[in-house]
Amino acid sequence: MDSIITLTDPTSPAAEAYRTLRINLEFASVDEPLLTLLVTSSGPGEGKSTALANLAVAMADGDRSVILVDADLRRPSQHELFGLSNEQGLSDMFRSESAFDDPPLQPVPNSTLNVLTSGPLPPIPSQLLAARKMDEVITRLVEQADMVLFDAPPVVAVTDASLLASKVDGVLLVIKAGDTRRDHVRAAKDRLEKVNARLVGAVLLNAPFDTSLERYYSSQ
């Protein structure tokens, strides 16, 4: 869990930034409910899974129950980030009625966050995510939490994120400063718009910290 700064160092500037993101998302959904949110990136290696893990912890503030779903059925990483088993997970809800009725959620200690790992990887993930059953899975998860967050593969790399984006209330795009290509961001935005996804915003990672704020944070 070392990379989940909202757990390991909750008073740090980075953790505070994730709480600010949570508040911004809350304001963005005043008029339109945001019960399901997909987090993705334009390309691989941009930190979307770590960003989502931190956002999930920030959202599970004790008063709100949150489910984090690893829907990256190609390169899942939420089980590694949280140190959880991946023997069962999202894919089991498609093939087991018992898993559908009682999703194999794993609680994160001292929080109101539960994680649904990917489970065994299917041969063709896009078929699973495009299936009508996925809509039923989302509905089932929404019944069990106040907020459901989905980790999806990069938009430009595969079709998975676009398929899932059309089924959720909003999409958050992760961009890595000094790494993400502008043309990839444009391509990702275009693909999301084509499936009528609601892009609620973007998150910039790896941005330089304003050292003028360091004294304030170090005094806490």
C-alpha positions as CSV (number, residue, x, y, z in Angstrom):
1,M,0.0,0.0,0.0
2,D,3.0,2.3,-0.1
3,S,1.8,4.1,-3.2
4,I,-1.6,4.8,-1.7
5,I,-0.5,8.1,-0.1
6,T,-4.0,8.8,1.3
7,L,-3.5,5.8,3.5
8,T,0.2,6.0,4.4
9,D,0.5,9.8,4.8
10,P,-3.0,11.3,5.0
11,T,-1.8,14.8,6.0
12,S,0.6,15.2,3.0
13,P,0.0,17.7,0.2
14,A,-0.6,14.8,-2.2
15,A,-3.3,13.3,0.0
16,E,-4.9,16.7,0.4
17,A,-4.9,17.1,-3.4
18,Y,-7.0,13.8,-3.7
19,R,-9.5,15.2,-1.1
20,T,-9.8,18.3,-3.2
21,L,-10.5,16.2,-6.2
22,R,-13.2,14.4,-4.3
23,I,-14.8,17.7,-3.4
24,N,-14.6,19.0,-7.0
25,L,-16.3,15.8,-8.2
26,E,-19.1,16.3,-5.6
27,F,-19.7,19.8,-6.9
28,A,-19.6,18.6,-10.5
29,S,-22.5,16.1,-9.7
30,V,-24.8,18.5,-7.9
31,D,-27.2,18.7,-10.9
32,E,-26.5,15.2,-12.3
33,P,-26.0,12.3,-9.9
34,L,-22.6,10.7,-10.1
35,L,-23.0,7.2,-8.6
36,T,-20.7,5.4,-10.9
37,L,-17.4,6.8,-12.1
38,L,-14.9,5.4,-14.5
39,V,-11.2,6.4,-14.3
40,T,-9.0,5.8,-17.3
41,S,-6.0,7.3,-19.2
42,S,-5.2,7.9,-22.8
43,G,-2.3,5.5,-22.8
44,P,-0.5,3.0,-20.6
45,G,1.9,3.9,-17.7
46,E,0.2,7.1,-16.8
47,G,-0.7,6.2,-13.2
48,K,-4.5,5.9,-13.5
49,S,-4.7,2.9,-11.2
50,T,-2.7,4.5,-8.4
51,A,-4.7,7.7,-8.8
52,L,-7.9,5.8,-8.6
53,A,-6.8,3.9,-5.5
54,N,-6.0,7.2,-3.7
55,L,-9.3,8.8,-4.9
56,A,-11.2,5.8,-3.6
57,V,-9.7,6.1,-0.1
58,A,-10.4,9.9,-0.1
59,M,-14.0,9.3,-1.1
60,A,-14.5,6.6,1.6
61,D,-14.4,9.2,4.3
62,G,-16.4,7.2,6.9
63,D,-19.8,8.5,6.0
64,R,-19.9,7.2,2.5
65,S,-19.5,3.5,1.4
66,V,-17.4,3.1,-1.7
67,I,-16.7,0.1,-4.0
68,L,-13.6,0.2,-6.1
69,V,-13.9,-2.2,-9.1
70,D,-10.8,-3.3,-11.0
71,A,-12.3,-3.5,-14.5
72,D,-8.9,-3.5,-16.2
73,L,-9.3,-7.2,-17.2
74,R,-6.0,-7.1,-19.1
75,R,-3.5,-5.7,-16.6
76,P,-5.2,-5.5,-13.2
77,S,-3.3,-3.9,-10.4
78,Q,-5.7,-2.9,-7.6
79,H,-5.1,-6.2,-5.8
80,E,-1.4,-5.5,-5.8
81,L,-1.8,-1.9,-4.7
82,F,-4.0,-2.9,-1.7
83,G,-2.3,-6.2,-1.0
84,L,-5.4,-8.3,-1.6
85,S,-6.1,-11.7,-3.0
86,N,-7.3,-11.9,-6.7
87,E,-8.6,-15.4,-6.7
88,Q,-12.2,-14.1,-7.0
89,G,-13.4,-10.8,-8.4
90,L,-15.4,-9.0,-11.1
91,S,-15.2,-11.8,-13.6
92,D,-16.8,-14.3,-11.2
93,M,-19.9,-12.2,-11.1
94,F,-20.5,-13.1,-14.8
95,R,-20.2,-16.9,-14.4
96,S,-21.4,-17.5,-10.8
97,E,-24.9,-16.6,-9.5
98,S,-23.6,-16.8,-6.0
99,A,-20.9,-14.3,-6.8
100,F,-23.4,-12.1,-8.5
101,D,-25.8,-12.2,-5.5
102,D,-23.0,-11.7,-3.0
103,P,-20.1,-10.0,-4.8
104,P,-16.6,-11.0,-3.5
105,L,-15.8,-7.6,-2.0
106,Q,-12.7,-7.2,0.1
107,P,-12.8,-4.5,2.8
108,V,-9.9,-2.1,3.3
109,P,-9.2,-1.8,7.1
110,N,-10.2,1.3,8.9
111,S,-12.3,2.7,6.0
112,T,-15.7,2.4,4.3
113,L,-14.0,1.2,1.1
114,N,-14.4,-2.2,-0.4
115,V,-12.4,-3.5,-3.4
116,L,-13.7,-5.8,-6.1
117,T,-10.6,-7.1,-7.8
118,S,-10.6,-8.3,-11.4
119,G,-10.7,-12.0,-10.6
120,P,-9.5,-14.5,-13.2
121,L,-8.9,-12.8,-16.5
122,P,-11.2,-13.7,-19.4
123,P,-9.9,-14.5,-22.9
124,I,-11.6,-11.5,-24.5
125,P,-12.3,-8.8,-21.9
126,S,-14.1,-6.5,-24.3
127,Q,-16.9,-9.1,-24.8
128,L,-17.4,-9.3,-21.1
129,L,-17.6,-5.5,-20.7
130,A,-19.9,-5.1,-23.7
131,A,-22.4,-7.7,-22.5
132,R,-25.8,-6.9,-21.1
133,K,-24.7,-8.7,-18.0
134,M,-22.3,-5.9,-17.2
135,D,-25.2,-3.5,-16.8
136,E,-26.7,-5.9,-14.3
137,V,-23.4,-6.1,-12.5
138,I,-23.2,-2.3,-12.2
139,T,-26.8,-2.2,-10.9
140,R,-26.0,-4.8,-8.3
141,L,-22.9,-3.0,-7.1
142,V,-24.7,0.4,-6.9
143,E,-27.3,-1.3,-4.6
144,Q,-24.5,-2.0,-2.2
145,A,-22.6,1.3,-2.0
146,D,-23.0,5.1,-2.2
147,M,-20.4,5.3,-4.9
148,V,-18.9,2.8,-7.3
149,L,-15.5,3.5,-9.0
150,F,-14.1,1.6,-12.0
151,D,-10.5,1.2,-13.1
152,A,-10.4,0.7,-16.8
153,P,-7.7,0.1,-19.4
154,P,-6.3,3.1,-21.4
155,V,-8.8,4.5,-23.9
156,V,-6.5,4.6,-26.9
157,A,-4.9,1.2,-26.4
158,V,-8.1,-1.0,-26.4
159,T,-11.9,-0.6,-26.7
160,D,-12.6,-1.7,-23.1
161,A,-12.8,1.8,-21.5
162,S,-15.0,3.1,-24.3
163,L,-17.4,0.2,-23.8
164,L,-17.6,0.7,-20.1
165,A,-17.8,4.5,-20.3
166,S,-21.2,4.4,-22.0
167,K,-22.6,2.5,-19.0
168,V,-21.5,4.8,-16.1
169,D,-22.5,8.2,-14.9
170,G,-19.1,9.9,-15.5
171,V,-15.5,9.5,-16.7
172,L,-12.3,10.9,-15.3
173,L,-9.3,11.1,-17.5
174,V,-5.8,10.8,-15.9
175,I,-3.0,12.7,-17.6
176,K,0.7,12.5,-16.6
177,A,2.7,15.7,-16.9
178,G,5.7,15.4,-19.1
179,D,4.6,12.0,-20.4
180,T,1.2,11.9,-21.9
181,R,1.1,12.9,-25.6
182,R,-1.4,15.6,-26.5
183,D,-2.5,13.7,-29.6
184,H,-3.3,10.7,-27.4
185,V,-5.4,13.0,-25.1
186,R,-7.3,14.3,-28.1
187,A,-7.9,10.8,-29.4
188,A,-9.1,9.6,-26.0
189,K,-11.5,12.6,-25.7
190,D,-12.9,11.9,-29.2
191,R,-13.4,8.2,-28.5
192,L,-15.3,9.0,-25.3
193,E,-17.5,11.5,-27.0
194,K,-18.4,9.0,-29.7
195,V,-19.9,6.7,-27.1
196,N,-21.7,9.7,-25.5
197,A,-19.6,9.4,-22.3
198,R,-19.9,12.2,-19.8
199,L,-16.3,13.4,-19.3
200,V,-16.4,15.1,-15.9
201,G,-12.8,16.2,-15.9
202,A,-9.1,15.4,-16.0
203,V,-6.5,14.8,-13.4
204,L,-2.9,16.0,-13.9
205,L,-0.3,13.8,-12.2
206,N,3.4,14.4,-11.8
207,A,3.0,18.1,-11.7
208,P,5.7,20.0,-9.7
209,F,4.8,20.9,-6.2
210,D,4.7,24.6,-5.3
211,T,7.5,24.9,-2.7
212,S,5.9,28.0,-1.3
213,L,3.3,25.8,0.3
214,E,5.8,23.5,1.9
215,R,6.1,25.5,5.2
216,Y,2.4,25.3,5.7
217,Y,2.1,21.5,5.3
218,S,5.3,20.8,7.3
219,S,3.8,22.7,10.3
220,Q,0.8,20.4,10.5
